[in-house]
Amino acid sequence: MLIKKFNQATVVLADSNEEFKSYLGECLSKDFDVKSFGNGSEALECIKEKYPDLVICDLMLHGMYGYELSSRLKTSGETSVIPIILTVHV
């Protein structure tokens, strides 16, 4: 059982590729509180509830493409400061 460290940074990971999402989530969970989603709409809901320290999202998400998720976050005054890393699977 993992115990969340006090003031541990939160990363939202949104990726429709389950294998990649699982791998990256496992790597990051050692140092971060990771919230994983396979759907862009669900990720956006979570982000608006509790602003994460970083968003990592795939360009080809289900429910909402990564570009749209990124655009919505960057055009909102409240979430525009959240760093975003967009990923592409080849």
DABELRA-V712876 format. One record per pair of residues at least 4 apart in sequence whose ideal C-beta (glycine too) atoms are under 6 Angstrom apart, sorted by the first residue. I is the first residue (numbers start at 1). J is the second residue. D is the distance in Angstrom with one decimal. If there is no record, write none. Layout:
I:J:D / I:J:D
//
This chain:
4:8:5.5 / 4:33:5.6 / 8:33:4.9 / 9:32:5.2 / 9:53:4.1 / 10:33:4.6 / 10:52:4.2 / 10:53:5.5 / 11:28:5.7 / 11:32:4.6 / 11:34:5.2 / 11:54:4.8 / 12:35:5.0 / 12:43:5.7 / 12:47:5.7 / 12:52:4.5 / 12:55:4.8 / 13:25:5.6 / 13:34:5.7 / 13:36:4.7 / 13:56:5.1 / 14:37:4.7 / 14:40:5.9 / 14:43:3.8 / 14:57:4.0 / 14:61:5.8 / 15:20:5.6 / 15:21:4.1 / 15:58:4.2 / 16:38:5.1 / 16:58:6.0 / 16:61:5.4 / 16:62:4.9 / 17:89:5.7 / 21:25:5.8 / 21:36:5.6 / 25:29:5.9 / 25:34:5.0 / 25:36:5.0 / 28:32:4.9 / 28:34:5.0 / 29:34:4.9 / 35:46:5.6 / 37:42:4.7 / 37:43:4.1 / 39:62:5.0 / 39:63:4.1 / 40:61:3.9 / 40:63:4.9 / 40:64:3.0 / 40:69:4.6 / 41:63:4.1 / 41:64:5.1 / 44:69:5.9 / 54:83:5.3 / 55:82:5.8 / 55:84:4.7 / 56:85:4.7 / 57:66:4.5 / 57:69:5.6 / 58:66:5.5 / 58:87:5.1 / 59:66:4.1 / 59:86:5.7 / 59:88:5.4 / 61:65:5.8 / 61:66:5.4 / 64:68:5.0 / 64:69:5.4 / 66:86:5.3 / 70:84:5.1 / 73:79:4.4 / 73:82:5.9 / 74:80:5.3
//
